[in-house]
Amino acid sequence: MTRSEFDDIRAFLADGATHAGDLLRVARTLIDDLEHARMREAVLRTHYLRLLTAARASVAAESVAASDPLAFIKHELAERGQLPEDGEAVQRILADAGTAAALLAAMEGATPKRPSGMRLRRCVGTGRRLPR
């Protein structure tokens, strides 16, 4: 849910003309959205854990000089359809990885500046319609 959608909901709830039935519909919608977000997070956590486990197993296999230490990662990538295909530009994949690492380093090093002064409210976009 975008910041604008949260602002729209806050404005709707603050409106004195809002009826109890409308509030109930908004509450049900928000509960559905929350449940969907939690399920999506659970799936992403599972994928992350599987990939992390495969990466750790590959490093451990390399440390004992296993014949194919990348087998764990290859298996996990193959299950997700993420193995580089034949003829795919290896340099592009490596460049993407380098760019991603640089972006993460920049994000981790940057401290977000808090805006000073009054906070402006913006209601932009029409991603969600509230009952009237």
N, C-alpha and C positions, 0 to 999 in steps of 0.2 A: 504494500500500500504506500502510495506516495505521500510526501509531506502535505501536498495540496489537498489530498483526500482527507487526511486527518484534520486539516483546518476546516474543510467543508463540514465534516461531521461535528466538530466542536461548535461551529456557527449554528448548525441545525439544532443541536441540543440546547444551546443557549437561547434560541428563539422562543419567546413566550407563547407563540401560536402553535407550537408543536404539540400534537395530540399523543396520548399514551399508546395508541395503536401504532402510530408511526415510530415511536421509540422502540416498541417491541420488534417491529420489522427490522430496524437498524441493528438492534442487539442480536437478532438471529443471523443477520448477514455477517456481522462482525465475528460471531462464534464460528460460523462456517468458514470464514476467511482464516481465522486462527487455527482451526483444525487442519485446513489444507496446508498452511504454512508449517505446522508441526510435522505433518507427514512428509512434506518435501525435505525438511531439515533432517528427519530420521533417515531418509533414503540417501541424502548427501553425506551424512555422517558414516553410514555403512560403506558407501563407495570409498570415502576417504580412508577409513580404517583398513579396508581390504588393500588399497593401494599402498598405504604405509606399511602394512604387514609384508606385502610382497617386496617393497624396497628394502626393508630390514633383512628379510630372508636372503635377498640377492647379495647384500653387503656381507652377510655372515657366510654365504656360500663362497664368495670371492676370498674371504679371509682364510678359508680352509682349502683353497685352490680346487674348488669343484670344477667339473668339466664344463658346465654351462651355468655360470652364476646368475645370468640374466633370465633364466628360465621362469622364475617366479613372476618377474615383471612382464615378460613376454606373454605369459598365460593371462595375467590380469588385463593387459591391454587388448589382447585378442578377444576376451570375453566382452569387452566394451566396444569392439570394432575400431580401436584406436591405434593398431599397429600401422606403421608406415607401409603404404602399398608399394608394389614394384613400380619403379619409375618416378616415385614421388621425390621431389627435390629435398635431399638431405640438408642442404645448406639453408633452405627455408625453415625447416623444422628447428635447426640449431639456432637460427636467427630469432625465431619466435621465442625459444627458451631463454636466450640472452636478453631479449627485450622484456620478457616477463620478470626475470630476475632483477633487472634494473628498475622496473616499475615498483616491484615489491620493496626493494631497498629504499627507493625514494619515499614511498608511503610510510615505511617504518621510521624513517629519519625525520619526517616532517611532523611538526606539532601544529595542529589546527589552531588558527587564530580565532579567538572569540570576538564576535562583532561588538563594538562599543556603541552605546546610544540605544535608542528605542528599536525594538524589533519590528520590522515591517511584516505585515501579514499579506501573503499573496494567495489568491485563489485562482489558479491557472489550470486549465485542462478540464476535461469532462469524462474522466475515467469511471466515475460512479455517479449514479443518480440517486438522490435521496427522495423519499416520498414526501409529497406536499399535500 
